[in-house]
Amino acid sequence: MADRWPEAPPYRGRFADVVPHLTVAFSQDPGVLDEIEAEVSNRLPLTARITSVHLLVFDGTVWHDRAEFALRG
């Protein structure tokens, strides 16, 4: 994506190296995160066919699904 839209670097270019990742949980409770990590780590590596990506925007309180982009290939 960064190659396609160089005028819009990830995180506004704040970081030299950006590692693509998948967020599977967001919580302030370490216990919740530990449980999720234990469940997910037994299923790695994940494989999937991705047909679209969603742009999520955080307004300071909640995340909103702003747009969906179909992938070709």
Secondary structure, 3 states (H helix, E strand, C coil): CCCCCCCCCHHHHCCCCCCCCCCCCCCCCHHHHHHHHHHHHCCCCCCCCCCEEEEEEECCCCEEEEEEEECCC
